[in-house]
């Protein structure tokens, strides 16, 4: 009787471990797939935002890469600081 109970317990625990092991693998694969999809969505959104910013910048007369925009802002700040009557704030 004791041996039968022990064997049934070992078989039951083994079955649970096998089921949980495959379930964990499936969950990990689904999680990886979801993370890849979320990453592509974020990249698409950031590229759309960047293109939107470049369009807005070109409407304001600022065209180019980030360093070009930084240079334009620095030049504007220099002009502003040289003009004592300028009431605008620095960027």
PDB file of N, CA, C and O in Angstrom, chain B, residues numbered from 101:
ATOM      1  N   UNK B 101       0.817  -1.186   0.000  1.00  0.00           N
ATOM      2  CA  UNK B 101       0.000   0.000   0.000  1.00  0.00           C
ATOM      3  C   UNK B 101       0.867   1.259   0.000  1.00  0.00           C
ATOM      4  O   UNK B 101       0.595   2.197  -0.749  1.00  0.00           O
ATOM      5  N   UNK B 102       1.899   1.286   0.827  1.00  0.00           N
ATOM      6  CA  UNK B 102       2.775   2.450   0.921  1.00  0.00           C
ATOM      7  C   UNK B 102       3.546   2.631  -0.378  1.00  0.00           C
ATOM      8  O   UNK B 102       3.745   3.754  -0.841  1.00  0.00           O
ATOM      9  N   UNK B 103       3.983   1.509  -0.966  1.00  0.00           N
ATOM     10  CA  UNK B 103       4.724   1.598  -2.231  1.00  0.00           C
ATOM     11  C   UNK B 103       3.811   2.126  -3.331  1.00  0.00           C
ATOM     12  O   UNK B 103       4.246   2.924  -4.161  1.00  0.00           O
ATOM     13  N   UNK B 104       2.571   1.700  -3.349  1.00  0.00           N
ATOM     14  CA  UNK B 104       1.624   2.164  -4.360  1.00  0.00           C
ATOM     15  C   UNK B 104       1.376   3.657  -4.208  1.00  0.00           C
ATOM     16  O   UNK B 104       1.358   4.385  -5.201  1.00  0.00           O
ATOM     17  N   UNK B 105       1.188   4.116  -2.991  1.00  0.00           N
ATOM     18  CA  UNK B 105       0.998   5.553  -2.750  1.00  0.00           C
ATOM     19  C   UNK B 105       2.231   6.343  -3.187  1.00  0.00           C
ATOM     20  O   UNK B 105       2.101   7.404  -3.797  1.00  0.00           O
ATOM     21  N   UNK B 106       3.422   5.835  -2.879  1.00  0.00           N
ATOM     22  CA  UNK B 106       4.655   6.510  -3.266  1.00  0.00           C
ATOM     23  C   UNK B 106       4.768   6.595  -4.792  1.00  0.00           C
ATOM     24  O   UNK B 106       5.095   7.648  -5.340  1.00  0.00           O
ATOM     25  N   UNK B 107       4.493   5.473  -5.472  1.00  0.00           N
ATOM     26  CA  UNK B 107       4.566   5.457  -6.934  1.00  0.00           C
ATOM     27  C   UNK B 107       3.545   6.409  -7.554  1.00  0.00           C
ATOM     28  O   UNK B 107       3.862   7.118  -8.510  1.00  0.00           O
ATOM     29  N   UNK B 108       2.349   6.431  -7.032  1.00  0.00           N
ATOM     30  CA  UNK B 108       1.316   7.331  -7.559  1.00  0.00           C
ATOM     31  C   UNK B 108       1.727   8.793  -7.350  1.00  0.00           C
ATOM     32  O   UNK B 108       1.483   9.639  -8.211  1.00  0.00           O
ATOM     33  N   UNK B 109       2.345   9.084  -6.216  1.00  0.00           N
ATOM     34  CA  UNK B 109       2.814  10.450  -5.946  1.00  0.00           C
ATOM     35  C   UNK B 109       3.923  10.836  -6.908  1.00  0.00           C
ATOM     36  O   UNK B 109       3.906  11.937  -7.458  1.00  0.00           O
ATOM     37  N   UNK B 110       4.890   9.946  -7.121  1.00  0.00           N
ATOM     38  CA  UNK B 110       5.994  10.218  -8.039  1.00  0.00           C
ATOM     39  C   UNK B 110       5.463  10.412  -9.453  1.00  0.00           C
ATOM     40  O   UNK B 110       5.895  11.331 -10.150  1.00  0.00           O
ATOM     41  N   UNK B 111       4.544   9.572  -9.885  1.00  0.00           N
ATOM     42  CA  UNK B 111       3.964   9.695 -11.236  1.00  0.00           C
ATOM     43  C   UNK B 111       3.196  11.007 -11.367  1.00  0.00           C
ATOM     44  O   UNK B 111       3.308  11.699 -12.379  1.00  0.00           O
ATOM     45  N   UNK B 112       2.422  11.343 -10.351  1.00  0.00           N
ATOM     46  CA  UNK B 112       1.660  12.598 -10.376  1.00  0.00           C
ATOM     47  C   UNK B 112       2.566  13.824 -10.419  1.00  0.00           C
ATOM     48  O   UNK B 112       2.336  14.741 -11.207  1.00  0.00           O
ATOM     49  N   UNK B 113       3.593  13.842  -9.576  1.00  0.00           N
ATOM     50  CA  UNK B 113       4.529  14.967  -9.559  1.00  0.00           C
ATOM     51  C   UNK B 113       5.285  15.043 -10.886  1.00  0.00           C
ATOM     52  O   UNK B 113       5.504  16.136 -11.409  1.00  0.00           O
ATOM     53  N   UNK B 114       5.681  13.898 -11.431  1.00  0.00           N
ATOM     54  CA  UNK B 114       6.371  13.879 -12.726  1.00  0.00           C
ATOM     55  C   UNK B 114       5.506  14.428 -13.841  1.00  0.00           C
ATOM     56  O   UNK B 114       5.986  15.173 -14.695  1.00  0.00           O
ATOM     57  N   UNK B 115       4.226  14.063 -13.838  1.00  0.00           N
ATOM     58  CA  UNK B 115       3.305  14.558 -14.869  1.00  0.00           C
ATOM     59  C   UNK B 115       3.126  16.069 -14.751  1.00  0.00           C
ATOM     60  O   UNK B 115       3.111  16.779 -15.756  1.00  0.00           O
ATOM     61  N   UNK B 116       2.991  16.552 -13.529  1.00  0.00           N
ATOM     62  CA  UNK B 116       2.847  17.995 -13.317  1.00  0.00           C
ATOM     63  C   UNK B 116       4.095  18.733 -13.785  1.00  0.00           C
ATOM     64  O   UNK B 116       3.990  19.779 -14.425  1.00  0.00           O
ATOM     65  N   UNK B 117       5.266  18.205 -13.474  1.00  0.00           N
ATOM     66  CA  UNK B 117       6.520  18.840 -13.895  1.00  0.00           C
ATOM     67  C   UNK B 117       6.604  18.876 -15.410  1.00  0.00           C
ATOM     68  O   UNK B 117       6.982  19.904 -15.973  1.00  0.00           O
ATOM     69  N   UNK B 118       6.262  17.782 -16.092  1.00  0.00           N
ATOM     70  CA  UNK B 118       6.302  17.759 -17.554  1.00  0.00           C
ATOM     71  C   UNK B 118       5.329  18.766 -18.163  1.00  0.00           C
ATOM     72  O   UNK B 118       5.662  19.462 -19.122  1.00  0.00           O
ATOM     73  N   UNK B 119       4.128  18.835 -17.600  1.00  0.00           N
ATOM     74  CA  UNK B 119       3.143  19.785 -18.120  1.00  0.00           C
ATOM     75  C   UNK B 119       3.583  21.228 -17.896  1.00  0.00           C
ATOM     76  O   UNK B 119       3.466  22.063 -18.792  1.00  0.00           O
ATOM     77  N   UNK B 120       4.091  21.518 -16.697  1.00  0.00           N
ATOM     78  CA  UNK B 120       4.537  22.876 -16.410  1.00  0.00           C
ATOM     79  C   UNK B 120       5.746  23.268 -17.247  1.00  0.00           C
ATOM     80  O   UNK B 120       5.884  24.420 -17.659  1.00  0.00           O
ATOM     81  N   UNK B 121       6.627  22.290 -17.496  1.00  0.00           N
ATOM     82  CA  UNK B 121       7.816  22.577 -18.293  1.00  0.00           C
ATOM     83  C   UNK B 121       7.435  22.990 -19.709  1.00  0.00           C
ATOM     84  O   UNK B 121       7.971  23.967 -20.232  1.00  0.00           O
ATOM     85  N   UNK B 122       6.526  22.267 -20.329  1.00  0.00           N
ATOM     86  CA  UNK B 122       6.098  22.622 -21.688  1.00  0.00           C
ATOM     87  C   UNK B 122       5.305  23.927 -21.675  1.00  0.00           C
ATOM     88  O   UNK B 122       5.385  24.711 -22.621  1.00  0.00           O
ATOM     89  N   UNK B 123       4.545  24.163 -20.613  1.00  0.00           N
ATOM     90  CA  UNK B 123       3.773  25.402 -20.503  1.00  0.00           C
ATOM     91  C   UNK B 123       4.695  26.603 -20.365  1.00  0.00           C
ATOM     92  O   UNK B 123       4.438  27.651 -20.958  1.00  0.00           O
ATOM     93  N   UNK B 124       5.764  26.464 -19.589  1.00  0.00           N
ATOM     94  CA  UNK B 124       6.723  27.550 -19.423  1.00  0.00           C
ATOM     95  C   UNK B 124       7.426  27.839 -20.744  1.00  0.00           C
ATOM     96  O   UNK B 124       7.642  29.002 -21.084  1.00  0.00           O
ATOM     97  N   UNK B 125       7.785  26.806 -21.487  1.00  0.00           N
ATOM     98  CA  UNK B 125       8.430  27.001 -22.788  1.00  0.00           C
ATOM     99  C   UNK B 125       7.495  27.730 -23.746  1.00  0.00           C
ATOM    100  O   UNK B 125       7.913  28.647 -24.453  1.00  0.00           O
ATOM    101  N   UNK B 126       6.233  27.322 -23.767  1.00  0.00           N
ATOM    102  CA  UNK B 126       5.259  27.992 -24.643  1.00  0.00           C
ATOM    103  C   UNK B 126       5.090  29.452 -24.243  1.00  0.00           C
ATOM    104  O   UNK B 126       5.049  30.336 -25.099  1.00  0.00           O
ATOM    105  N   UNK B 127       4.994  29.699 -22.953  1.00  0.00           N
ATOM    106  CA  UNK B 127       4.823  31.076 -22.483  1.00  0.00           C
ATOM    107  C   UNK B 127       6.038  31.927 -22.832  1.00  0.00           C
ATOM    108  O   UNK B 127       5.895  33.090 -23.208  1.00  0.00           O
ATOM    109  N   UNK B 128       7.226  31.355 -22.709  1.00  0.00           N
ATOM    110  CA  UNK B 128       8.442  32.095 -23.049  1.00  0.00           C
ATOM    111  C   UNK B 128       8.471  32.423 -24.540  1.00  0.00           C
ATOM    112  O   UNK B 128       8.848  33.530 -24.924  1.00  0.00           O
ATOM    113  N   UNK B 129       8.080  31.478 -25.374  1.00  0.00           N
ATOM    114  CA  UNK B 129       8.060  31.731 -26.814  1.00  0.00           C
ATOM    115  C   UNK B 129       7.038  32.802 -27.175  1.00  0.00           C
ATOM    116  O   UNK B 129       7.311  33.665 -28.009  1.00  0.00           O
ATOM    117  N   UNK B 130       5.875  32.752 -26.559  1.00  0.00           N
ATOM    118  CA  UNK B 130       4.841  33.757 -26.825  1.00  0.00           C
ATOM    119  C   UNK B 130       5.324  35.130 -26.354  1.00  0.00           C
ATOM    120  O   UNK B 130       5.105  36.133 -27.032  1.00  0.00           O
ATOM    121  N   UNK B 131       5.976  35.173 -25.200  1.00  0.00           N
ATOM    122  CA  UNK B 131       6.499  36.434 -24.676  1.00  0.00           C
ATOM    123  C   UNK B 131       7.546  37.025 -25.617  1.00  0.00           C
ATOM    124  O   UNK B 131       7.534  38.228 -25.878  1.00  0.00           O
ATOM    125  N   UNK B 132       8.455  36.187 -26.130  1.00  0.00           N
ATOM    126  CA  UNK B 132       9.471  36.657 -27.073  1.00  0.00           C
ATOM    127  C   UNK B 132       8.829  37.210 -28.333  1.00  0.00           C
ATOM    128  O   UNK B 132       9.234  38.258 -28.835  1.00  0.00           O
ATOM    129  N   UNK B 133       7.828  36.508 -28.841  1.00  0.00           N
ATOM    130  CA  UNK B 133       7.129  36.958 -30.046  1.00  0.00           C
ATOM    131  C   UNK B 133       6.429  38.295 -29.807  1.00  0.00           C
ATOM    132  O   UNK B 133       6.467  39.183 -30.658  1.00  0.00           O
ATOM    133  N   UNK B 134       5.796  38.428 -28.653  1.00  0.00           N
ATOM    134  CA  UNK B 134       5.125  39.688 -28.326  1.00  0.00           C
ATOM    135  C   UNK B 134       6.119  40.834 -28.183  1.00  0.00           C
ATOM    136  O   UNK B 134       5.843  41.953 -28.617  1.00  0.00           O
ATOM    137  N   UNK B 135       7.269  40.564 -27.582  1.00  0.00           N
ATOM    138  CA  UNK B 135       8.276  41.609 -27.428  1.00  0.00           C
ATOM    139  C   UNK B 135       8.806  42.067 -28.780  1.00  0.00           C
ATOM    140  O   UNK B 135       9.050  43.257 -28.978  1.00  0.00           O
ATOM    141  N   UNK B 136       8.986  41.131 -29.715  1.00  0.00           N
ATOM    142  CA  UNK B 136       9.435  41.509 -31.063  1.00  0.00           C
ATOM    143  C   UNK B 136       8.399  42.410 -31.729  1.00  0.00           C
ATOM    144  O   UNK B 136       8.754  43.400 -32.370  1.00  0.00           O
ATOM    145  N   UNK B 137       7.122  42.069 -31.579  1.00  0.00           N
ATOM    146  CA  UNK B 137       6.068  42.873 -32.185  1.00  0.00           C
ATOM    147  C   UNK B 137       6.012  44.262 -31.554  1.00  0.00           C
ATOM    148  O   UNK B 137       5.881  45.262 -32.261  1.00  0.00           O
ATOM    149  N   UNK B 138       6.109  44.325 -30.240  1.00  0.00           N
ATOM    150  CA  UNK B 138       6.091  45.621 -29.556  1.00  0.00           C
ATOM    151  C   UNK B 138       7.289  46.452 -29.982  1.00  0.00           C
ATOM    152  O   UNK B 138       7.160  47.659 -30.185  1.00  0.00           O
ATOM    153  N   UNK B 139       8.460  45.823 -30.122  1.00  0.00           N
ATOM    154  CA  UNK B 139       9.661  46.540 -30.556  1.00  0.00           C
ATOM    155  C   UNK B 139       9.467  47.122 -31.957  1.00  0.00           C
ATOM    156  O   UNK B 139       9.852  48.264 -32.208  1.00  0.00           O
ATOM    157  N   UNK B 140       8.870  46.345 -32.875  1.00  0.00           N
ATOM    158  CA  UNK B 140       8.637  46.874 -34.226  1.00  0.00           C
ATOM    159  C   UNK B 140       7.636  48.019 -34.196  1.00  0.00           C
ATOM    160  O   UNK B 140       7.791  48.992 -34.934  1.00  0.00           O
ATOM    161  N   UNK B 141       6.612  47.918 -33.355  1.00  0.00           N
ATOM    162  CA  UNK B 141       5.648  49.019 -33.244  1.00  0.00           C
ATOM    163  C   UNK B 141       6.329  50.286 -32.740  1.00  0.00           C
ATOM    164  O   UNK B 141       6.077  51.377 -33.251  1.00  0.00           O
ATOM    165  N   UNK B 142       7.191  50.140 -31.738  1.00  0.00           N
ATOM    166  CA  UNK B 142       7.884  51.311 -31.185  1.00  0.00           C
ATOM    167  C   UNK B 142       8.803  51.922 -32.232  1.00  0.00           C
ATOM    168  O   UNK B 142       8.863  53.144 -32.364  1.00  0.00           O
ATOM    169  N   UNK B 143       9.528  51.077 -32.985  1.00  0.00           N
ATOM    170  CA  UNK B 143      10.420  51.591 -34.027  1.00  0.00           C
ATOM    171  C   UNK B 143       9.628  52.314 -35.112  1.00  0.00           C
ATOM    172  O   UNK B 143      10.046  53.370 -35.588  1.00  0.00           O
ATOM    173  N   UNK B 144       8.479  51.744 -35.507  1.00  0.00           N
ATOM    174  CA  UNK B 144       7.639  52.398 -36.512  1.00  0.00           C
ATOM    175  C   UNK B 144       7.141  53.745 -35.996  1.00  0.00           C
ATOM    176  O   UNK B 144       7.139  54.738 -36.723  1.00  0.00           O
ATOM    177  N   UNK B 145       6.723  53.764 -34.743  1.00  0.00           N
ATOM    178  CA  UNK B 145       6.202  55.005 -34.160  1.00  0.00           C
ATOM    179  C   UNK B 145       7.300  56.059 -34.057  1.00  0.00           C
ATOM    180  O   UNK B 145       7.064  57.233 -34.343  1.00  0.00           O
ATOM    181  N   UNK B 146       8.498  55.645 -33.649  1.00  0.00           N
ATOM    182  CA  UNK B 146       9.581  56.613 -33.521  1.00  0.00           C
ATOM    183  C   UNK B 146      10.022  57.135 -34.882  1.00  0.00           C
ATOM    184  O   UNK B 146      10.375  58.308 -35.004  1.00  0.00           O
ATOM    185  N   UNK B 147      10.009  56.283 -35.910  1.00  0.00           N
ATOM    186  CA  UNK B 147      10.375  56.775 -37.241  1.00  0.00           C
ATOM    187  C   UNK B 147       9.296  57.701 -37.786  1.00  0.00           C
ATOM    188  O   UNK B 147       9.602  58.675 -38.474  1.00  0.00           O
ATOM    189  N   UNK B 148       8.038  57.403 -37.484  1.00  0.00           N
ATOM    190  CA  UNK B 148       6.964  58.289 -37.924  1.00  0.00           C
ATOM    191  C   UNK B 148       7.052  59.635 -37.207  1.00  0.00           C
ATOM    192  O   UNK B 148       6.822  60.682 -37.812  1.00  0.00           O
ATOM    193  N   UNK B 149       7.383  59.603 -35.930  1.00  0.00           N
ATOM    194  CA  UNK B 149       7.536  60.838 -35.168  1.00  0.00           C
ATOM    195  C   UNK B 149       8.725  61.649 -35.682  1.00  0.00           C
ATOM    196  O   UNK B 149       8.651  62.874 -35.780  1.00  0.00           O
ATOM    197  N   UNK B 150       9.815  60.962 -36.010  1.00  0.00           N
ATOM    198  CA  UNK B 150      10.998  61.656 -36.526  1.00  0.00           C
ATOM    199  C   UNK B 150      10.700  62.310 -37.869  1.00  0.00           C
ATOM    200  O   UNK B 150      11.117  63.442 -38.117  1.00  0.00           O
ATOM    201  N   UNK B 151       9.982  61.604 -38.735  1.00  0.00           N
ATOM    202  CA  UNK B 151       9.655  62.201 -40.028  1.00  0.00           C
ATOM    203  C   UNK B 151       8.677  63.365 -39.849  1.00  0.00           C
ATOM    204  O   UNK B 151       8.738  64.351 -40.583  1.00  0.00           O
ATOM    205  N   UNK B 152       7.783  63.245 -38.877  1.00  0.00           N
ATOM    206  CA  UNK B 152       6.851  64.334 -38.594  1.00  0.00           C
ATOM    207  C   UNK B 152       7.600  65.562 -38.086  1.00  0.00           C
ATOM    208  O   UNK B 152       7.277  66.693 -38.448  1.00  0.00           O
ATOM    209  N   UNK B 153       8.608  65.324 -37.239  1.00  0.00           N
ATOM    210  CA  UNK B 153       9.409  66.430 -36.722  1.00  0.00           C
ATOM    211  C   UNK B 153      10.215  67.092 -37.839  1.00  0.00           C
ATOM    212  O   UNK B 153      10.356  68.315 -37.869  1.00  0.00           O
ATOM    213  N   UNK B 154      10.739  66.281 -38.752  1.00  0.00           N
ATOM    214  CA  UNK B 154      11.524  66.873 -39.835  1.00  0.00           C
ATOM    215  C   UNK B 154      10.631  67.691 -40.755  1.00  0.00           C
ATOM    216  O   UNK B 154      11.065  68.709 -41.295  1.00  0.00           O
ATOM    217  N   UNK B 155       9.397  67.262 -40.937  1.00  0.00           N
ATOM    218  CA  UNK B 155       8.452  68.035 -41.749  1.00  0.00           C
ATOM    219  C   UNK B 155       8.126  69.344 -41.044  1.00  0.00           C
ATOM    220  O   UNK B 155       8.079  70.398 -41.678  1.00  0.00           O
ATOM    221  N   UNK B 156       7.899  69.282 -39.726  1.00  0.00           N
ATOM    222  CA  UNK B 156       7.618  70.503 -38.974  1.00  0.00           C
ATOM    223  C   UNK B 156       8.834  71.423 -38.981  1.00  0.00           C
ATOM    224  O   UNK B 156       8.693  72.642 -39.077  1.00  0.00           O
ATOM    225  N   UNK B 157      10.036  70.835 -38.878  1.00  0.00           N
ATOM    226  CA  UNK B 157      11.247  71.635 -38.919  1.00  0.00           C
ATOM    227  C   UNK B 157      11.446  72.306 -40.254  1.00  0.00           C
ATOM    228  O   UNK B 157      11.896  73.450 -40.318  1.00  0.00           O
ATOM    229  N   UNK B 158      11.112  71.597 -41.334  1.00  0.00           N
ATOM    230  CA  UNK B 158      11.274  72.201 -42.648  1.00  0.00           C
ATOM    231  C   UNK B 158      10.271  73.333 -42.849  1.00  0.00           C
ATOM    232  O   UNK B 158      10.554  74.282 -43.580  1.00  0.00           O
ATOM    233  N   UNK B 159       9.124  73.249 -42.224  1.00  0.00           N
ATOM    234  CA  UNK B 159       8.153  74.340 -42.308  1.00  0.00           C
ATOM    235  C   UNK B 159       8.680  75.570 -41.588  1.00  0.00           C
ATOM    236  O   UNK B 159       8.346  76.698 -41.951  1.00  0.00           O
ATOM    237  N   UNK B 160       9.508  75.354 -40.560  1.00  0.00           N
ATOM    238  CA  UNK B 160      10.061  76.471 -39.807  1.00  0.00           C
ATOM    239  C   UNK B 160      11.391  76.932 -40.391  1.00  0.00           C
ATOM    240  O   UNK B 160      11.990  77.880 -39.884  1.00  0.00           O
ATOM    241  N   UNK B 161      11.853  76.286 -41.435  1.00  0.00           N
ATOM    242  CA  UNK B 161      13.109  76.672 -42.060  1.00  0.00           C
ATOM    243  C   UNK B 161      14.312  75.923 -41.525  1.00  0.00           C
ATOM    244  O   UNK B 161      15.444  76.260 -41.873  1.00  0.00           O
ATOM    245  N   UNK B 162      14.103  74.918 -40.692  1.00  0.00           N
ATOM    246  CA  UNK B 162      15.198  74.116 -40.162  1.00  0.00           C
ATOM    247  C   UNK B 162      15.124  72.754 -40.835  1.00  0.00           C
ATOM    248  O   UNK B 162      14.180  71.993 -40.620  1.00  0.00           O
ATOM    249  N   UNK B 163      16.117  72.459 -41.644  1.00  0.00           N
ATOM    250  CA  UNK B 163      16.136  71.193 -42.368  1.00  0.00           C
ATOM    251  C   UNK B 163      17.460  70.511 -42.057  1.00  0.00           C
ATOM    252  O   UNK B 163      18.501  71.167 -42.017  1.00  0.00           O
ATOM    253  N   UNK B 164      17.431  69.233 -41.843  1.00  0.00           N
ATOM    254  CA  UNK B 164      18.670  68.488 -41.688  1.00  0.00           C
ATOM    255  C   UNK B 164      18.650  67.550 -40.506  1.00  0.00           C
ATOM    256  O   UNK B 164      17.613  67.272 -39.904  1.00  0.00           O
ATOM    257  N   UNK B 165      19.840  67.075 -40.202  1.00  0.00           N
ATOM    258  CA  UNK B 165      19.980  66.117 -39.119  1.00  0.00           C
ATOM    259  C   UNK B 165      19.912  66.830 -37.765  1.00  0.00           C
ATOM    260  O   UNK B 165      19.738  68.047 -37.693  1.00  0.00           O
ATOM    261  N   UNK B 166      20.051  66.064 -36.726  1.00  0.00           N
ATOM    262  CA  UNK B 166      19.916  66.618 -35.377  1.00  0.00           C
ATOM    263  C   UNK B 166      21.010  67.647 -35.099  1.00  0.00           C
ATOM    264  O   UNK B 166      20.751  68.679 -34.480  1.00  0.00           O
ATOM    265  N   UNK B 167      22.228  67.366 -35.553  1.00  0.00           N
ATOM    266  CA  UNK B 167      23.314  68.312 -35.286  1.00  0.00           C
ATOM    267  C   UNK B 167      23.078  69.629 -36.017  1.00  0.00           C
ATOM    268  O   UNK B 167      23.448  70.689 -35.511  1.00  0.00           O
ATOM    269  N   UNK B 168      22.462  69.579 -37.210  1.00  0.00           N
ATOM    270  CA  UNK B 168      22.145  70.815 -37.934  1.00  0.00           C
ATOM    271  C   UNK B 168      21.105  71.636 -37.174  1.00  0.00           C
ATOM    272  O   UNK B 168      21.195  72.861 -37.105  1.00  0.00           O
ATOM    273  N   UNK B 169      20.142  70.961 -36.621  1.00  0.00           N
ATOM    274  CA  UNK B 169      19.107  71.642 -35.850  1.00  0.00           C
ATOM    275  C   UNK B 169      19.726  72.270 -34.601  1.00  0.00           C
ATOM    276  O   UNK B 169      19.385  73.395 -34.235  1.00  0.00           O
ATOM    277  N   UNK B 170      20.633  71.546 -33.949  1.00  0.00           N
ATOM    278  CA  UNK B 170      21.290  72.065 -32.758  1.00  0.00           C
ATOM    279  C   UNK B 170      22.107  73.304 -33.114  1.00  0.00           C
ATOM    280  O   UNK B 170      22.099  74.290 -32.376  1.00  0.00           O
ATOM    281  N   UNK B 171      22.818  73.254 -34.256  1.00  0.00           N
ATOM    282  CA  UNK B 171      23.586  74.420 -34.693  1.00  0.00           C
ATOM    283  C   UNK B 171      22.679  75.619 -34.937  1.00  0.00           C
ATOM    284  O   UNK B 171      23.007  76.739 -34.545  1.00  0.00           O
ATOM    285  N   UNK B 172      21.531  75.384 -35.589  1.00  0.00           N
ATOM    286  CA  UNK B 172      20.606  76.479 -35.868  1.00  0.00           C
ATOM    287  C   UNK B 172      20.087  77.098 -34.575  1.00  0.00           C
ATOM    288  O   UNK B 172      19.958  78.318 -34.479  1.00  0.00           O
ATOM    289  N   UNK B 173      19.793  76.274 -33.593  1.00  0.00           N
ATOM    290  CA  UNK B 173      19.303  76.783 -32.311  1.00  0.00           C
ATOM    291  C   UNK B 173      20.408  77.562 -31.597  1.00  0.00           C
ATOM    292  O   UNK B 173      20.146  78.605 -30.999  1.00  0.00           O
ATOM    293  N   UNK B 174      21.645  77.056 -31.658  1.00  0.00           N
ATOM    294  CA  UNK B 174      22.752  77.764 -31.021  1.00  0.00           C
ATOM    295  C   UNK B 174      22.982  79.120 -31.676  1.00  0.00           C
ATOM    296  O   UNK B 174      23.235  80.113 -30.994  1.00  0.00           O
ATOM    297  N   UNK B 175      22.892  79.156 -33.018  1.00  0.00           N
ATOM    298  CA  UNK B 175      23.055  80.434 -33.711  1.00  0.00           C
ATOM    299  C   UNK B 175      21.952  81.408 -33.312  1.00  0.00           C
ATOM    300  O   UNK B 175      22.200  82.599 -33.127  1.00  0.00           O
ATOM    301  N   UNK B 176      20.733  80.891 -33.182  1.00  0.00           N
ATOM    302  CA  UNK B 176      19.623  81.750 -32.769  1.00  0.00           C
ATOM    303  C   UNK B 176      19.844  82.280 -31.354  1.00  0.00           C
ATOM    304  O   UNK B 176      19.539  83.437 -31.064  1.00  0.00           O
ATOM    305  N   UNK B 177      20.371  81.439 -30.485  1.00  0.00           N
ATOM    306  CA  UNK B 177      20.671  81.881 -29.113  1.00  0.00           C
ATOM    307  C   UNK B 177      21.755  82.941 -29.104  1.00  0.00           C
ATOM    308  O   UNK B 177      21.674  83.894 -28.328  1.00  0.00           O
ATOM    309  N   UNK B 178      22.771  82.799 -29.949  1.00  0.00           N
ATOM    310  CA  UNK B 178      23.840  83.796 -30.012  1.00  0.00           C
ATOM    311  C   UNK B 178      23.299  85.137 -30.494  1.00  0.00           C
ATOM    312  O   UNK B 178      23.631  86.190 -29.949  1.00  0.00           O
ATOM    313  N   UNK B 179      22.458  85.077 -31.528  1.00  0.00           N
ATOM    314  CA  UNK B 179      21.863  86.320 -32.026  1.00  0.00           C
ATOM    315  C   UNK B 179      21.017  86.964 -30.946  1.00  0.00           C
ATOM    316  O   UNK B 179      21.026  88.184 -30.782  1.00  0.00           O
ATOM    317  N   UNK B 180      20.287  86.143 -30.214  1.00  0.00           N
ATOM    318  CA  UNK B 180      19.406  86.657 -29.171  1.00  0.00           C
ATOM    319  C   UNK B 180      20.217  87.288 -28.048  1.00  0.00           C
ATOM    320  O   UNK B 180      19.836  88.332 -27.520  1.00  0.00           O
ATOM    321  N   UNK B 181      21.335  86.662 -27.679  1.00  0.00           N
ATOM    322  CA  UNK B 181      22.135  87.212 -26.586  1.00  0.00           C
ATOM    323  C   UNK B 181      22.876  88.470 -27.019  1.00  0.00           C
ATOM    324  O   UNK B 181      23.179  89.319 -26.180  1.00  0.00           O
ATOM    325  N   UNK B 182      23.175  88.610 -28.307  1.00  0.00           N
ATOM    326  CA  UNK B 182      23.858  89.803 -28.795  1.00  0.00           C
ATOM    327  C   UNK B 182      22.902  90.990 -28.901  1.00  0.00           C
ATOM    328  O   UNK B 182      23.319  92.140 -28.763  1.00  0.00           O
ATOM    329  N   UNK B 183      21.643  90.716 -29.141  1.00  0.00           N
ATOM    330  CA  UNK B 183      20.650  91.777 -29.286  1.00  0.00           C
ATOM    331  C   UNK B 183      20.058  92.072 -27.906  1.00  0.00           C
ATOM    332  O   UNK B 183      19.296  91.263 -27.377  1.00  0.00           O
ATOM    333  N   UNK B 184      20.396  93.201 -27.330  1.00  0.00           N
ATOM    334  CA  UNK B 184      19.944  93.520 -25.969  1.00  0.00           C
ATOM    335  C   UNK B 184      18.441  93.809 -25.916  1.00  0.00           C
ATOM    336  O   UNK B 184      17.824  93.661 -24.861  1.00  0.00           O
ATOM    337  N   UNK B 185      17.858  94.209 -27.013  1.00  0.00           N
ATOM    338  CA  UNK B 185      16.435  94.519 -27.019  1.00  0.00           C
ATOM    339  C   UNK B 185      15.583  93.271 -27.227  1.00  0.00           C
ATOM    340  O   UNK B 185      14.355  93.353 -27.209  1.00  0.00           O
ATOM    341  N   UNK B 186      16.208  92.139 -27.420  1.00  0.00           N
ATOM    342  CA  UNK B 186      15.476  90.897 -27.693  1.00  0.00           C
ATOM    343  C   UNK B 186      14.740  90.446 -26.432  1.00  0.00           C
ATOM    344  O   UNK B 186      15.346  90.330 -25.367  1.00  0.00           O
ATOM    345  N   UNK B 187      13.480  90.200 -26.547  1.00  0.00           N
ATOM    346  CA  UNK B 187      12.677  89.787 -25.399  1.00  0.00           C
ATOM    347  C   UNK B 187      12.398  88.275 -25.408  1.00  0.00           C
ATOM    348  O   UNK B 187      11.751  87.756 -24.499  1.00  0.00           O
ATOM    349  N   UNK B 188      12.885  87.578 -26.430  1.00  0.00           N
ATOM    350  CA  UNK B 188      12.589  86.154 -26.539  1.00  0.00           C
ATOM    351  C   UNK B 188      13.461  85.369 -25.591  1.00  0.00           C
ATOM    352  O   UNK B 188      14.539  85.821 -25.205  1.00  0.00           O
ATOM    353  N   UNK B 189      12.999  84.205 -25.219  1.00  0.00           N
ATOM    354  CA  UNK B 189      13.755  83.336 -24.338  1.00  0.00           C
ATOM    355  C   UNK B 189      14.667  82.459 -25.169  1.00  0.00           C
ATOM    356  O   UNK B 189      14.401  82.215 -26.346  1.00  0.00           O
ATOM    357  N   UNK B 190      15.748  81.984 -24.556  1.00  0.00           N
ATOM    358  CA  UNK B 190      16.643  81.056 -25.238  1.00  0.00           C
ATOM    359  C   UNK B 190      15.977  79.716 -25.324  1.00  0.00           C
ATOM    360  O   UNK B 190      15.140  79.369 -24.492  1.00  0.00           O
ATOM    361  N   UNK B 191      16.348  78.962 -26.332  1.00  0.00           N
ATOM    362  CA  UNK B 191      15.764  77.625 -26.538  1.00  0.00           C
ATOM    363  C   UNK B 191      16.416  76.615 -25.645  1.00  0.00           C
ATOM    364  O   UNK B 191      16.057  75.438 -25.677  1.00  0.00           O
TER     365      UNK B 191
END
